[in-house]
Amino acid sequence: MTAPSRTAGRQRPQRHLPLQVLLGFLVVYFLVPFWWVIVNSSKDAPGLFGGGNTLWFTDQIDYLGNLTKLFTYDGGIYGRWILNSTLYALAGGVGATILSVLAGYGFAKYRFAGRRFSFSVMLGALMVPSTALVIPTFIMFSGLGLTNTIWAVILPSLLNPFGVYLMHIYARDAVPEEILDAARVDGAGELRTFFRVAFPLMRPAVVTVLLLSAVASWNNYFLPLAMLSDNRLFPVTVGLGVWQGIASANNAGSTSLWSLIILGALVSVIPLIIAFFTLQRHWRGGLSVGGLR
């Protein structure tokens, strides 16, 4: 290696120094709130309001005791909220992913009457905030007698216009027409062509839509708040909101709900972290995996 090339190699990292500083700042910015939750989940009421350092632990670290209080308070209602959120996220995420994959693949690979108009309507739905649809959805479900049921949360979660759009773009670019035509020439039907040829090529996008849909269902707050009145059907987001209202009004008696709320927020994030690290390995891999089988 010549001297100029060695000099260029030493100077290259310096060009990216401002970007690295910016990324480091963003990492700190996003991790500090999470660290705050981890630290304060270990504290009791005196530790939270005693005026100590909010970003460091106190002498009394009692995660186990706080967890016991969290899952036993009010008859263990928090555990039911976690199960409800799991049900809503799985049903809504899987259902929305299936519909998005089928609709996106259909828009990308088939020509039918009204295709452009239907796709334009779907794109228009992306511009409508989901919160703006809560009241009309509530009126419609109230007329059907489905309010205060799990279906009032699951059924609206099945519609994911962004997932349809993402699958359309991905299927259009990642699934060559030549491969589909070759499968049809070999005698494969449309269903077999889809599951054996197209679906493996679309797997990274499918996992992405699944994760985004499940996270959106897990974090959904306004829809279940409007649809549900039975606290046994609440997801964890609405349940923690109810506890926060009770804690703010100081109606919890001798029990300090703030410690439970902070720890409950931390516990509610753990399934999302597990889902992310479990599914991220499916994003890697070549686009042609399975396409030549």
Secondary structure per residue as TSV (DSSP state, phi and psi in degrees):
chain	resnum	aa	ss	phi	psi
A	1	M	-	360.0	130.3
A	2	T	-	-76.3	166.8
A	3	A	H	-63.8	-42.8
A	4	P	H	-61.0	-38.7
A	5	S	H	-67.5	-36.0
A	6	R	H	-66.6	-36.0
A	7	T	H	-66.7	-41.1
A	8	A	H	-64.3	-37.0
A	9	G	H	-67.0	-33.5
A	10	R	H	-74.8	-28.7
A	11	Q	H	-84.2	-21.2
A	12	R	H	-58.6	-45.1
A	13	P	H	-60.7	-30.0
A	14	Q	H	-66.4	-27.8
A	15	R	H	-65.1	-31.4
A	16	H	T	-94.3	5.3
A	17	L	H	-60.6	-46.1
A	18	P	H	-59.9	-39.6
A	19	L	H	-65.4	-40.0
A	20	Q	H	-65.2	-38.7
A	21	V	H	-64.2	-42.6
A	22	L	H	-63.1	-44.5
A	23	L	H	-64.6	-38.2
A	24	G	H	-63.1	-40.5
A	25	F	H	-62.8	-42.2
A	26	L	H	-65.6	-38.4
A	27	V	H	-61.7	-45.9
A	28	V	H	-63.3	-42.1
A	29	Y	H	-59.8	-40.1
A	30	F	H	-85.9	-24.0
A	31	L	H	-87.6	-25.4
A	32	V	H	-60.3	-46.3
A	33	P	H	-60.1	-38.7
A	34	F	H	-66.5	-40.2
A	35	W	H	-63.0	-39.6
A	36	W	H	-59.4	-42.4
A	37	V	H	-65.2	-42.9
A	38	I	H	-61.5	-44.9
A	39	V	H	-66.5	-49.4
A	40	N	H	-77.5	-12.1
A	41	S	T	-69.1	-18.8
A	42	S	T	-88.6	-4.1
A	43	K	-	-101.6	153.4
A	44	D	-	-93.3	-174.1
A	45	A	H	-59.5	-46.8
A	46	P	H	-60.2	-36.3
A	47	G	H	-67.7	-34.1
A	48	L	H	-72.0	-41.1
A	49	F	H	-110.0	16.4
A	50	G	S	-84.9	-2.1
A	51	G	S	85.6	13.8
A	52	G	-	-81.9	-169.6
A	53	N	-	-72.5	119.0
A	54	T	T	-75.8	-12.3
A	55	L	T	-106.2	15.3
A	56	W	S	-145.4	161.1
A	57	F	-	-75.5	156.1
A	58	T	-	-94.6	-178.4
A	59	D	S	-69.2	-25.2
A	60	Q	-	-101.6	99.4
A	61	I	-	-105.7	113.6
A	62	D	-	-137.3	67.9
A	63	Y	H	-64.1	-42.6
A	64	L	H	-63.6	-43.9
A	65	G	H	-64.3	-41.2
A	66	N	H	-66.6	-37.6
A	67	L	H	-64.0	-40.5
A	68	T	H	-61.6	-44.5
A	69	K	H	-64.2	-38.6
A	70	L	H	-62.3	-44.3
A	71	F	H	-89.4	-2.2
A	72	T	H	-113.4	-12.3
A	73	Y	G	-66.9	136.5
A	74	D	G	55.1	45.1
A	75	G	G	72.5	21.2
A	76	G	T	74.5	32.8
A	77	I	H	-66.3	-26.4
A	78	Y	H	-64.2	-41.0
A	79	G	H	-59.9	-37.6
A	80	R	H	-67.2	-37.4
A	81	W	H	-63.1	-40.2
A	82	I	H	-63.3	-43.0
A	83	L	H	-64.1	-39.3
A	84	N	H	-62.2	-45.3
A	85	S	H	-61.9	-39.0
A	86	T	H	-62.6	-44.0
A	87	L	H	-62.6	-47.5
A	88	Y	H	-63.4	-39.9
A	89	A	H	-69.6	-42.3
A	90	L	H	-68.0	-49.3
A	91	A	H	-65.6	-47.2
A	92	G	H	-67.5	-41.8
A	93	G	H	-67.1	-48.2
A	94	V	H	-66.9	-44.1
A	95	G	H	-63.2	-44.9
A	96	A	H	-64.8	-35.4
A	97	T	H	-67.7	-43.5
A	98	I	H	-61.0	-48.2
A	99	L	H	-64.9	-38.2
A	100	S	H	-66.8	-41.4
A	101	V	H	-64.3	-47.3
A	102	L	H	-65.3	-45.7
A	103	A	H	-68.2	-43.9
A	104	G	H	-63.9	-41.7
A	105	Y	H	-66.1	-40.2
A	106	G	H	-63.6	-43.5
A	107	F	H	-64.7	-33.7
A	108	A	H	-81.5	-34.0
A	109	K	H	-117.3	-2.5
A	110	Y	-	-124.9	148.0
A	111	R	-	-111.8	122.4
A	112	F	-	-147.9	163.3
A	113	A	T	-65.4	133.6
A	114	G	T	81.2	11.6
A	115	R	H	-63.8	-48.0
A	116	R	H	-64.7	-42.7
A	117	F	H	-64.7	-44.1
A	118	S	H	-63.1	-41.0
A	119	F	H	-67.8	-35.2
A	120	S	H	-65.8	-40.4
A	121	V	H	-62.7	-40.8
A	122	M	H	-63.4	-41.7
A	123	L	H	-64.8	-36.7
A	124	G	H	-62.6	-32.2
A	125	A	H	-65.8	-23.8
A	126	L	H	-65.9	-25.7
A	127	M	T	-83.5	-9.5
A	128	V	S	-92.5	120.9
A	129	P	-	-62.2	138.9
A	130	S	G	-62.5	-31.3
A	131	T	G	-66.8	-27.2
A	132	A	G	-70.6	-17.1
A	133	L	G	-95.3	-5.3
A	134	V	H	-65.1	-47.7
A	135	I	H	-65.5	-48.1
A	136	P	H	-58.8	-38.5
A	137	T	H	-65.2	-39.5
A	138	F	H	-62.7	-43.1
A	139	I	H	-63.5	-42.1
A	140	M	H	-65.4	-45.8
A	141	F	H	-70.0	-30.9
A	142	S	H	-64.2	-39.9
A	143	G	H	-65.1	-28.8
A	144	L	H	-88.2	-4.5
A	145	G	T	73.4	27.3
A	146	L	-	-105.4	-1.2
A	147	T	T	-68.3	153.8
A	148	N	T	61.0	34.0
A	149	T	S	-131.9	164.9
A	150	I	T	-66.3	-26.2
A	151	W	H	-68.2	-25.1
A	152	A	H	-67.1	-20.4
A	153	V	H	-99.7	-38.1
A	154	I	H	-75.0	-48.1
A	155	L	H	-60.6	-46.5
A	156	P	H	-63.8	-25.0
A	157	S	H	-74.0	-13.0
A	158	L	T	-74.6	-18.2
A	159	L	-	-93.4	117.2
A	160	N	-	-135.7	84.8
A	161	P	H	-58.3	-37.4
A	162	F	H	-64.2	-38.4
A	163	G	H	-63.6	-39.1
A	164	V	H	-63.5	-45.2
A	165	Y	H	-62.7	-43.3
A	166	L	H	-63.6	-43.2
A	167	M	H	-67.9	-34.9
A	168	H	H	-62.1	-48.6
A	169	I	H	-63.7	-42.4
A	170	Y	H	-69.8	-44.4
A	171	A	H	-64.2	-36.1
A	172	R	H	-65.1	-37.2
A	173	D	H	-95.1	-30.5
A	174	A	H	-96.5	-14.1
A	175	V	S	-113.7	98.8
A	176	P	-	-65.8	143.0
A	177	E	H	-64.2	-31.1
A	178	E	H	-63.0	-38.3
A	179	I	H	-67.1	-41.4
A	180	L	H	-65.0	-42.1
A	181	D	H	-64.8	-37.3
A	182	A	H	-65.2	-39.5
A	183	A	H	-65.8	-38.7
A	184	R	H	-68.6	-37.7
A	185	V	H	-63.9	-34.9
A	186	D	T	-74.0	-2.1
A	187	G	T	100.1	5.7
A	188	A	-	-76.5	137.1
A	189	G	-	-75.5	177.4
A	190	E	H	-65.5	-41.0
A	191	L	H	-65.9	-43.3
A	192	R	H	-66.6	-38.2
A	193	T	H	-62.0	-41.4
A	194	F	I	-65.6	-51.0
A	195	F	I	-75.3	-31.4
A	196	R	I	-91.3	-28.0
A	197	V	I	-113.2	-56.6
A	198	A	I	-73.4	-44.8
A	199	F	H	-61.4	-43.7
A	200	P	H	-60.2	-33.5
A	201	L	H	-71.4	-26.8
A	202	M	T	-92.9	2.9
A	203	R	H	-57.3	-44.1
A	204	P	H	-58.9	-41.0
A	205	A	H	-70.0	-36.1
A	206	V	H	-61.7	-45.1
A	207	V	H	-64.4	-38.5
A	208	T	H	-62.3	-47.1
A	209	V	H	-64.5	-39.5
A	210	L	H	-61.2	-46.1
A	211	L	H	-66.3	-44.5
A	212	L	H	-64.2	-40.2
A	213	S	H	-68.3	-42.5
A	214	A	H	-65.3	-41.6
A	215	V	H	-64.8	-41.3
A	216	A	H	-62.8	-40.7
A	217	S	H	-67.8	-39.3
A	218	W	H	-65.1	-41.0
A	219	N	H	-87.1	-0.7
A	220	N	-	-60.9	131.0
A	221	Y	-	-124.6	-52.5
A	222	F	H	-67.5	-41.1
A	223	L	H	-62.0	-54.6
A	224	P	H	-64.8	-29.0
A	225	L	H	-63.4	-38.1
A	226	A	H	-80.1	-33.0
A	227	M	H	-85.9	-29.8
A	228	L	-	-110.3	140.6
A	229	S	-	-121.9	-15.9
A	230	D	-	-87.9	118.8
A	231	N	G	-66.1	-15.9
A	232	R	G	-74.2	-13.4
A	233	L	G	-102.4	-2.4
A	234	F	-	-64.2	142.5
A	235	P	-	-76.5	172.7
A	236	V	H	-67.3	-29.2
A	237	T	H	-63.8	-47.3
A	238	V	H	-69.3	-39.3
A	239	G	H	-61.0	-45.9
A	240	L	H	-65.3	-32.4
A	241	G	H	-64.7	-39.2
A	242	V	H	-64.3	-44.6
A	243	W	H	-61.4	-38.2
A	244	Q	H	-63.5	-40.5
A	245	G	H	-63.2	-40.4
A	246	I	H	-66.1	-42.7
A	247	A	H	-65.5	-38.2
A	248	S	H	-65.8	-34.0
A	249	A	H	-86.1	-4.0
A	250	N	T	58.3	45.3
A	251	N	-	-106.2	16.1
A	252	A	S	-94.7	7.4
A	253	G	T	71.1	-134.3
A	254	S	T	-81.3	-8.7
A	255	T	-	-87.6	128.0
A	256	S	-	-87.2	109.9
A	257	L	H	-78.7	-16.7
A	258	W	H	-63.0	-39.7
A	259	S	H	-62.7	-40.7
A	260	L	H	-68.9	-36.6
A	261	I	H	-65.4	-44.5
A	262	I	H	-65.8	-45.6
A	263	L	H	-66.4	-38.4
A	264	G	H	-62.2	-37.4
A	265	A	H	-64.0	-40.1
A	266	L	H	-65.3	-45.5
A	267	V	H	-63.3	-36.2
A	268	S	H	-69.5	-19.0
A	269	V	H	-84.5	-26.1
A	270	I	H	-58.9	-44.9
A	271	P	H	-59.6	-34.4
A	272	L	H	-67.6	-39.2
A	273	I	H	-64.7	-43.0
A	274	I	H	-62.5	-43.5
A	275	A	H	-62.6	-40.6
A	276	F	H	-63.6	-50.3
A	277	F	H	-70.9	-23.2
A	278	T	H	-76.4	-38.3
A	279	L	H	-91.4	-16.8
A	280	Q	G	-66.9	-25.2
A	281	R	G	-66.8	-22.6
A	282	H	G	-77.4	-11.6
A	283	W	G	-76.8	-20.4
A	284	R	-	-88.1	163.7
A	285	G	S	113.9	156.6
A	286	G	-	-72.2	154.2
A	287	L	T	-69.8	-20.7
A	288	S	T	-92.4	10.2
A	289	V	T	-62.9	124.0
A	290	G	T	83.6	-8.3
A	291	G	T	-75.3	-20.4
A	292	L	T	-104.0	10.6
A	293	R	-	-72.9	360.0
